[in-house]
Amino acid sequence: MNQSVVKALRLLQYFTLENPKLSLAEIARSSGLAKPTAYRLLRALEEEGFLTRNEHNLEDKNYMLGLRLFELGNIVAEGMELRKIALPYMEELRNQINEVVHLVILDRTEAVYVERVETDRPMKLFTRIGLRTPLYAGSAPRLLLAYMNESEKEEILKEMKLEPFTKSTVKNIDHLRTLLNDIKTNGYSISYGEFVPGTLGMSVPIKNHTSDVIASLTVAIPGDHFDERQTTNILERLQLTARQISRKCGFNT
Protein backbone atom coordinates (compact mmCIF):
# COMPACT_ATOMS: atom_id res chain seq x y z
CA MET A 1 0.00 0.00 0.00
CA ASN A 2 1.12 3.55 -0.70
CA GLN A 3 3.03 4.74 2.38
CA SER A 4 1.51 8.22 2.28
CA VAL A 5 -1.95 6.66 2.42
CA VAL A 6 -0.92 4.48 5.35
CA LYS A 7 0.53 7.44 7.25
CA ALA A 8 -2.56 9.55 6.61
CA LEU A 9 -4.94 6.82 7.79
CA ARG A 10 -2.87 6.25 10.92
CA LEU A 11 -3.33 9.89 11.90
CA LEU A 12 -7.05 9.25 12.30
CA GLN A 13 -6.31 6.77 15.09
CA TYR A 14 -5.06 9.54 17.39
CA PHE A 15 -8.57 10.97 17.69
CA THR A 16 -10.44 9.37 20.62
CA LEU A 17 -13.43 10.09 22.85
CA GLU A 18 -10.98 11.52 25.36
CA ASN A 19 -9.18 13.59 22.71
CA PRO A 20 -11.69 14.53 19.98
CA LYS A 21 -9.73 17.68 19.06
CA LEU A 22 -6.02 17.73 18.27
CA SER A 23 -3.65 20.44 17.12
CA LEU A 24 -1.04 20.07 14.43
CA ALA A 25 1.69 20.05 17.10
CA GLU A 26 -0.05 17.30 19.09
CA ILE A 27 -0.56 15.13 16.02
CA ALA A 28 3.03 15.61 14.86
CA ARG A 29 4.32 14.75 18.32
CA SER A 30 2.12 11.66 18.71
CA SER A 31 2.88 10.33 15.24
CA GLY A 32 6.59 11.19 15.21
CA LEU A 33 6.17 13.02 11.90
CA ALA A 34 7.73 16.35 11.06
CA LYS A 35 5.20 19.18 11.19
CA PRO A 36 5.33 19.87 7.41
CA THR A 37 4.69 16.19 6.68
CA ALA A 38 1.88 15.97 9.23
CA TYR A 39 0.31 19.15 7.88
CA ARG A 40 0.37 17.86 4.29
CA LEU A 41 -1.35 14.62 5.31
CA LEU A 42 -3.90 16.43 7.48
CA ARG A 43 -4.75 18.78 4.63
CA ALA A 44 -5.37 15.82 2.33
CA LEU A 45 -7.70 14.23 4.88
CA GLU A 46 -9.46 17.55 5.34
CA GLU A 47 -10.01 18.03 1.63
CA GLU A 48 -11.68 14.61 1.42
CA GLY A 49 -13.94 15.32 4.40
CA PHE A 50 -12.30 12.90 6.83
CA LEU A 51 -11.14 15.78 9.04
CA THR A 52 -12.43 19.27 9.71
CA ARG A 53 -10.81 22.32 11.25
CA ASN A 54 -12.36 25.15 13.27
CA GLU A 55 -11.24 28.21 11.33
CA HIS A 56 -13.79 30.54 12.91
CA ASN A 57 -12.38 30.48 16.43
CA LEU A 58 -8.88 31.96 16.60
CA GLU A 59 -8.33 30.26 19.96
CA ASP A 60 -9.36 26.85 18.67
CA LYS A 61 -7.78 25.77 15.38
CA ASN A 62 -7.75 22.11 16.24
CA TYR A 63 -8.57 19.27 13.89
CA MET A 64 -11.65 17.08 14.43
CA LEU A 65 -13.00 14.01 12.68
CA GLY A 66 -15.13 14.97 9.68
CA LEU A 67 -18.61 14.09 8.53
CA ARG A 68 -17.33 11.75 5.83
CA LEU A 69 -16.32 9.31 8.56
CA PHE A 70 -19.77 9.65 10.08
CA GLU A 71 -21.33 8.83 6.71
CA LEU A 72 -19.09 5.81 6.22
CA GLY A 73 -19.75 4.64 9.77
CA ASN A 74 -23.47 4.75 9.14
CA ILE A 75 -23.03 2.70 5.98
CA VAL A 76 -21.03 0.10 7.90
CA ALA A 77 -23.49 0.00 10.81
CA GLU A 78 -26.56 -0.23 8.59
CA GLY A 79 -24.91 -2.80 6.37
CA MET A 80 -23.93 -5.00 9.31
CA GLU A 81 -27.38 -4.83 10.88
CA LEU A 82 -29.05 -5.42 7.55
CA ARG A 83 -26.90 -8.49 6.94
CA LYS A 84 -27.98 -9.96 10.28
CA ILE A 85 -31.63 -9.34 9.51
CA ALA A 86 -31.49 -10.54 5.91
CA LEU A 87 -29.32 -13.65 6.20
CA PRO A 88 -31.90 -16.17 7.54
CA TYR A 89 -34.42 -15.04 4.92
CA MET A 90 -31.77 -15.32 2.21
CA GLU A 91 -30.93 -18.84 3.34
CA GLU A 92 -34.61 -19.81 3.30
CA LEU A 93 -34.98 -18.42 -0.22
CA ARG A 94 -31.87 -20.30 -1.36
CA ASN A 95 -33.34 -23.50 0.07
CA GLN A 96 -36.55 -22.93 -1.90
CA ILE A 97 -34.99 -22.16 -5.29
CA ASN A 98 -31.43 -23.59 -5.01
CA GLU A 99 -29.89 -20.49 -6.59
CA VAL A 100 -27.26 -18.04 -5.34
CA VAL A 101 -28.79 -15.13 -3.39
CA HIS A 102 -27.05 -11.77 -2.91
CA LEU A 103 -27.55 -8.71 -0.76
CA VAL A 104 -26.25 -5.54 -2.42
CA ILE A 105 -26.09 -1.98 -1.04
CA LEU A 106 -25.26 1.43 -2.43
CA ASP A 107 -22.02 3.23 -1.55
CA ARG A 108 -21.96 6.60 -3.30
CA THR A 109 -21.40 5.76 -6.98
CA GLU A 110 -20.92 1.99 -6.61
CA ALA A 111 -22.86 -1.09 -5.64
CA VAL A 112 -21.30 -3.29 -2.94
CA TYR A 113 -22.07 -6.99 -2.46
CA VAL A 114 -22.29 -7.41 1.33
CA GLU A 115 -23.76 -10.92 1.63
CA ARG A 116 -23.94 -14.04 -0.52
CA VAL A 117 -25.67 -17.37 0.11
CA GLU A 118 -24.34 -20.27 -1.95
CA THR A 119 -26.09 -23.24 -3.53
CA ASP A 120 -25.11 -26.89 -3.19
CA ARG A 121 -23.77 -27.02 -6.73
CA PRO A 122 -20.66 -25.47 -8.25
CA MET A 123 -21.30 -22.19 -10.04
CA LYS A 124 -19.03 -19.84 -11.94
CA LEU A 125 -20.09 -16.36 -10.86
CA PHE A 126 -17.98 -13.23 -10.68
CA THR A 127 -19.55 -12.10 -7.40
CA ARG A 128 -18.03 -12.19 -3.93
CA ILE A 129 -18.64 -10.39 -0.66
CA GLY A 130 -16.99 -6.97 -0.82
CA LEU A 131 -17.17 -6.75 -4.61
CA ARG A 132 -17.82 -3.24 -5.94
CA THR A 133 -19.45 -2.70 -9.30
CA PRO A 134 -20.62 0.33 -11.33
CA LEU A 135 -24.28 1.25 -11.11
CA TYR A 136 -25.20 0.84 -14.76
CA ALA A 137 -24.50 -2.88 -15.25
CA GLY A 138 -26.36 -5.79 -13.71
CA SER A 139 -29.77 -6.03 -12.12
CA ALA A 140 -28.76 -5.16 -8.54
CA PRO A 141 -26.60 -2.08 -9.24
CA ARG A 142 -29.14 -0.73 -11.71
CA LEU A 143 -32.01 -1.18 -9.24
CA LEU A 144 -30.11 0.83 -6.62
CA LEU A 145 -29.49 3.56 -9.17
CA ALA A 146 -33.15 3.59 -10.21
CA TYR A 147 -34.36 4.25 -6.67
CA MET A 148 -31.81 6.94 -5.83
CA ASN A 149 -32.80 10.52 -5.08
CA GLU A 150 -33.47 12.14 -8.46
CA SER A 151 -30.90 14.93 -8.12
CA GLU A 152 -28.17 12.51 -7.01
CA LYS A 153 -29.11 10.14 -9.81
CA GLU A 154 -28.81 12.89 -12.39
CA GLU A 155 -25.39 13.93 -11.10
CA ILE A 156 -24.19 10.34 -11.41
CA LEU A 157 -25.66 9.91 -14.88
CA LYS A 158 -23.95 13.10 -16.09
CA GLU A 159 -20.54 11.75 -15.06
CA MET A 160 -21.13 8.11 -15.95
CA LYS A 161 -18.98 6.33 -18.52
CA LEU A 162 -20.48 3.10 -19.80
CA GLU A 163 -17.62 0.64 -20.15
CA PRO A 164 -18.72 -2.78 -21.48
CA PHE A 165 -18.11 -6.00 -19.54
CA THR A 166 -19.81 -8.17 -22.16
CA LYS A 167 -21.66 -7.56 -25.42
CA SER A 168 -24.88 -7.35 -23.38
CA THR A 169 -23.78 -4.47 -21.16
CA VAL A 170 -25.91 -1.34 -21.64
CA LYS A 171 -24.17 0.92 -24.16
CA ASN A 172 -25.77 4.36 -23.97
CA ILE A 173 -27.31 6.68 -21.41
CA ASP A 174 -30.68 6.94 -23.17
CA HIS A 175 -31.12 3.19 -23.03
CA LEU A 176 -30.01 3.21 -19.40
CA ARG A 177 -32.61 5.87 -18.53
CA THR A 178 -35.30 3.71 -20.13
CA LEU A 179 -34.21 0.72 -18.08
CA LEU A 180 -34.22 2.79 -14.87
CA ASN A 181 -37.76 4.01 -15.57
CA ASP A 182 -38.88 0.43 -16.25
CA ILE A 183 -37.44 -0.70 -12.92
CA LYS A 184 -39.45 1.88 -10.96
CA THR A 185 -42.58 1.06 -12.95
CA ASN A 186 -42.25 -2.72 -12.52
CA GLY A 187 -40.73 -2.78 -9.04
CA TYR A 188 -37.94 -5.16 -10.03
CA SER A 189 -34.81 -5.33 -12.20
CA ILE A 190 -33.67 -8.04 -14.61
CA SER A 191 -30.40 -8.34 -16.51
CA TYR A 192 -28.98 -11.04 -18.72
CA GLY A 193 -25.29 -11.71 -19.32
CA GLU A 194 -24.06 -8.20 -18.46
CA PHE A 195 -21.14 -9.39 -16.34
CA VAL A 196 -21.00 -13.10 -17.09
CA PRO A 197 -22.42 -14.32 -20.44
CA GLY A 198 -25.45 -16.53 -19.98
CA THR A 199 -26.24 -15.50 -16.39
CA LEU A 200 -29.62 -14.05 -15.47
CA GLY A 201 -29.88 -11.59 -12.59
CA MET A 202 -33.15 -10.66 -10.88
CA SER A 203 -33.32 -7.99 -8.17
CA VAL A 204 -35.98 -6.40 -5.98
CA PRO A 205 -35.75 -3.55 -3.46
CA ILE A 206 -35.49 -3.78 0.31
CA LYS A 207 -36.96 -0.73 2.09
CA ASN A 208 -36.64 0.74 5.57
CA HIS A 209 -39.04 2.54 7.92
CA THR A 210 -38.91 5.72 5.82
CA SER A 211 -39.72 3.77 2.62
CA ASP A 212 -36.21 4.40 1.27
CA VAL A 213 -34.58 1.60 -0.72
CA ILE A 214 -31.59 0.51 1.35
CA ALA A 215 -30.53 -2.63 -0.53
CA SER A 216 -31.18 -4.97 -3.40
CA LEU A 217 -32.07 -8.61 -2.88
CA THR A 218 -30.76 -10.49 -5.89
CA VAL A 219 -30.82 -13.96 -7.38
CA ALA A 220 -28.25 -15.06 -9.96
CA ILE A 221 -29.22 -17.94 -12.25
CA PRO A 222 -27.00 -19.74 -14.80
CA GLY A 223 -28.49 -19.82 -18.28
CA ASP A 224 -29.17 -23.56 -18.30
CA HIS A 225 -31.22 -23.44 -15.08
CA PHE A 226 -34.22 -21.34 -16.00
CA ASP A 227 -37.22 -21.07 -18.24
CA GLU A 228 -40.03 -18.50 -18.28
CA ARG A 229 -42.24 -20.36 -15.80
CA GLN A 230 -39.37 -20.93 -13.38
CA THR A 231 -38.27 -17.30 -13.68
CA THR A 232 -41.76 -16.08 -12.77
CA ASN A 233 -41.85 -18.38 -9.73
CA ILE A 234 -38.42 -17.23 -8.54
CA LEU A 235 -39.34 -13.56 -8.96
CA GLU A 236 -42.48 -14.04 -6.84
CA ARG A 237 -40.48 -15.76 -4.09
CA LEU A 238 -37.81 -13.06 -4.32
CA GLN A 239 -40.40 -10.30 -3.90
CA LEU A 240 -41.99 -12.09 -0.93
CA THR A 241 -38.61 -12.48 0.77
CA ALA A 242 -37.75 -8.81 0.17
CA ARG A 243 -41.06 -7.77 1.76
CA GLN A 244 -40.30 -9.92 4.81
CA ILE A 245 -36.85 -8.34 5.20
CA SER A 246 -38.28 -4.86 4.64
CA ARG A 247 -40.84 -5.37 7.41
CA LYS A 248 -38.01 -6.38 9.75
CA CYS A 249 -36.30 -3.12 8.77
CA GLY A 250 -39.38 -1.14 9.78
CA PHE A 251 -41.09 -0.78 6.42
CA ASN A 252 -44.87 -0.75 6.79
CA THR A 253 -46.32 -2.42 3.69
JOZIPE-V841193 format. One line per field, one symbol per residue. ss: DSSP state (H for helix, E for strand, - for the rest). psi: psi as a letter, one per 40 degrees, with the letter a starting at -180 (. if undefined). burial: + if it has 9 or more other C-alpha atoms within 8 Angstrom, else -. A space follows every 50 residues. Layout:
# JOZIPE-V841193
ss = ???
psi = ???
burial = ???
This chain:
# JOZIPE-V841193
ss = --HHHHHHHHHH---------E-HHHHHHHH---HHHHHHHHHHHHH--- EEE---------EEE-HHHHHHHHHHHHHHHHHHHHHHHHHHHHHHH--E EEEEEEE--EEEEEEEE--------------EEE----HHHHHHHH---H HHHHHHHHH-------------HHHHHHHHHHHHHH-EEEEE------EE EEEEEEE-----EEEEEEEEEEHHH--HHHHHHHHHHHHHHHHHHHHH-- ---
psi = ihddddddddddeehiddgehiidddddddeeiidddddddddddddeed iihgeehdegfiiiiiddddddddddddddddddddddddddddddefih hihhihgbeihhheihhiieihigieiihehhiieehiddddddddeihd ddddddddehhghhdieehheiddddddddddddddeihhihfddhhehh hhiiihiaeeeiheihhihhhideeiidddddddddddddddddddddee hg.
burial = -----+++--+--++----+-+++--++------+--++-++--++--++ ++++------+++++++++-----+---+--++-+++-+++-++---+++ ++++++---++++++++-+---------+-+-++++++++++++++-+-- --+--+-----+-+-+-++++---++---++-++---++++++++++-++ +++++++++---++++++++++---+----+--++-+++-+++++++-++ +--
